[in-house]
Amino acid sequence: MIAMSSLEELNKKLQERIKEEKILPRGISVRGKVVSTKAKNTVTIERTFIVRIPKYKRYMRKRSKIHAHVPDGISLRVGDEVIAQQTRKISKTKAWVVTKVVKRGEEA
């Protein structure tokens, strides 16, 4: 039997918790880095993207922050690279749910 890595176990547990909480991920998904874990069951994800400015024929790097729901029993750290997917409105600012952890961040 092949032992699963901690990242695979975490992703499997994450999928189970999403089903238990009846949160249906739908729509687009984004990849970003966790920058804050201070709120309960919520992480702030920062995603960066490049935008072309036609007038100057140059590119500009932009970023946006997304508040995403994290199911109970899942612990994420600042610096983790995650994939979040759209879902129904969970609160005033949350309409995203973390669906996968791509890479773990550095431990403090």
DRENTORGU-16272 format. One line per field, with one value per residue (C-alpha): residue number from 1; x, y, z. Coordinates in nm, 3 decimals. Example, Ala and Ser with C-alpha at 12.3 -4.5 7.8 and 13.67 -1.06 7.14 Angstrom:
! residues 2
resi	(1/2) $
px	(1.230/1.367) $
py	(-0.450/-0.106) $
pz	(0.780/0.714) $
This chain:
! residues 108
resi	(1/2/3/4/5/6/7/8/9/10/11/12/13/14/15/16/17/18/19/20/21/22/23/24/25/26/27/28/29/30/31/32/33/34/35/36/37/38/39/40/41/42/43/44/45/46/47/48/49/50/51/52/53/54/55/56/57/58/59/60/61/62/63/64/65/66/67/68/69/70/71/72/73/74/75/76/77/78/79/80/81/82/83/84/85/86/87/88/89/90/91/92/93/94/95/96/97/98/99/100/101/102/103/104/105/106/107/108) $
px	(0.000/0.136/0.132/-0.040/0.151/0.024/-0.083/-0.295/-0.452/-0.532/-0.695/-0.901/-1.017/-1.096/-1.321/-1.503/-1.566/-1.700/-1.953/-2.051/-2.114/-2.316/-2.113/-2.134/-1.830/-1.923/-1.805/-1.446/-1.151/-0.849/-0.504/-0.339/-0.136/-0.284/-0.192/-0.414/-0.580/-0.702/-1.078/-1.260/-1.313/-1.185/-0.861/-0.758/-0.607/-0.399/-0.382/-0.157/-0.215/-0.069/-0.274/-0.174/-0.201/-0.267/-0.187/0.169/0.216/0.334/0.224/0.135/0.126/-0.193/-0.323/-0.655/-0.760/-1.036/-1.196/-1.256/-1.428/-1.229/-1.434/-1.408/-1.112/-0.886/-0.585/-0.409/-0.099/0.013/0.213/0.012/-0.070/-0.437/-0.709/-1.041/-1.365/-1.681/-1.983/-2.302/-2.280/-2.162/-2.143/-2.126/-1.775/-1.735/-1.849/-1.546/-1.440/-1.090/-1.103/-0.739/-0.400/-0.133/0.175/0.238/0.398/0.693/0.631/0.693) $
py	(0.000/0.339/0.599/0.926/1.248/1.502/1.731/1.458/1.374/1.742/1.777/1.461/1.586/1.926/1.768/1.561/1.869/2.067/1.789/1.771/2.146/2.126/2.396/2.341/2.488/2.622/2.883/2.991/2.890/3.102/3.021/3.240/3.267/3.284/3.619/3.615/3.352/3.578/3.541/3.224/2.975/3.238/3.303/3.600/3.494/3.728/3.654/3.832/3.873/4.067/4.324/4.476/4.854/4.914/5.287/5.233/4.883/4.765/4.519/4.588/4.346/4.373/4.190/4.135/3.990/3.734/3.620/3.245/2.997/2.717/2.424/2.323/2.105/2.232/2.443/2.661/2.873/3.205/3.134/2.829/2.825/2.729/2.700/2.866/2.823/3.034/2.926/3.074/3.379/3.262/3.607/3.972/3.940/3.562/3.389/3.161/2.831/2.678/2.353/2.246/2.314/2.317/2.392/2.438/2.761/2.796/2.722/3.012) $
pz	(0.000/-0.098/0.181/0.093/0.146/0.396/0.109/-0.051/0.286/0.344/-0.001/0.053/0.394/0.239/-0.026/0.239/0.455/0.158/0.089/0.459/0.476/0.150/-0.022/-0.396/-0.575/-0.919/-1.164/-1.211/-0.998/-0.909/-0.776/-0.517/-0.199/0.152/0.309/0.620/0.839/1.121/1.069/1.177/0.890/0.645/0.460/0.251/-0.080/-0.294/-0.664/-0.911/-1.281/-1.574/-1.767/-2.101/-2.137/-2.511/-2.509/-2.385/-2.531/-2.192/-1.928/-1.567/-1.278/-1.071/-0.767/-0.597/-0.264/-0.219/0.105/0.089/0.321/0.483/0.622/0.991/1.081/0.802/0.899/0.645/0.698/0.559/0.243/0.133/-0.238/-0.284/-0.545/-0.459/-0.649/-0.663/-0.461/-0.320/-0.094/0.249/0.409/0.305/0.162/0.110/-0.208/-0.257/-0.102/-0.085/-0.284/-0.303/-0.146/-0.416/-0.207/0.164/0.284/0.516/0.884/1.118) $
